[in-house]
């Protein structure tokens, strides 16, 4: 049980996903929500690379997918933070509960 | 002159508890490691622990204890991101989480991916997040509450999600390659894969990056004709 096995990495991935999910759901700050999304993507990466190492080992398909996830997460973080900055320039706040102009 | 409304370190905050908890686990792991190193007659490189009881501890290695230290760093930092009141504490806890995940990639024989994680996530995405935090928060009231629901609801959501996922992860009989092949450098193999099998997603991702670059610049620009 102490020797490192696949289950340990899956538990870490599960806990990270749950914490990222809690961050996305409970945060008012828009940048905080984006940080939660980064945690969720990293949990998925841990799962990909763990399964690649323990279940598909000579091939590197899981690592290729993890590289694509990192790449797209960086692109999405850039665009998301640009949107947050634009909202801040217009509303002077990034509280997601108060920026509700489109709501009835 | 009025004092700072919430002077740090005066009463136990959640971030303090999480940080002390993580440091305590790291300290206990370090002390255990030192005791085992100096009490064993043979070097610690990758030998099983000497003098330990048979059974669960017989196959434990030093790298396993360090794995628990890195896993503790990752999980406690992610808990700091999720439950911290202060957005700047969340951003720096995200740094700790990303560093821990980079270390865990090394345990999975993904050396190129570990360095990529450090370069791009810590050196790119995290710096961008910190810029956004610093540009969009009023520094003087940075201690105000940040979460829209209380701590109890957050903990409840975390427990439900994590217990469900952990039960699925533990109970499923995953198919594992039994003699694991020895770890080898992955950069050349990944390069070959990107240019042979995965060349189409590779080229399309360059278009995606160009589009996100142009979009981010256009959107974050200050409107000069206001």
Interface residues (C-beta under 8 A of the other chain):
Chain A: X1 X2 X3 X4 X6 X7 X8 X9 X10 X11 X12 X13 X14 X15 X16 X17 X18 X19 X20 X21 X22 X23 X25 X26 X27 X28 X29 X30 X31 X32 X34 X35 X36 X38 X39 X42 X45 X46 X49 X50 X51 X52 X53 X54 X55 X56 X57 X58 X60 X61 X63 X64 X66 X67 X68 X70 X71 X72 X73 X74 X75 X76 X77 X78 X79 X81 X82 X83 X84 X85 X86 X88 X89 X94 X96 X97
Chain B: X56 X57 X59 X60 X61 X63 X64 X67 X71 X74 X75 X78 X79 X81 X82 X83 X87 X90 X91 X94 X97 X98 X101 X104 X105 X107 X108 X109 X110 X112 X113 X116 X117 X120 X121 X124 X125 X128 X129 X131 X132 X133 X135 X136 X137 X146 X147 X148 X149 X153 X154 X157 X158 X161 X162 X165 X166 X169 X170 X174 X175 X176 X177 X180 X181 X186 X189 X190 X193 X194 X198 X201 X205 X208 X209 X212 X213 X215 X216 X217 X219 X220 X222 X223
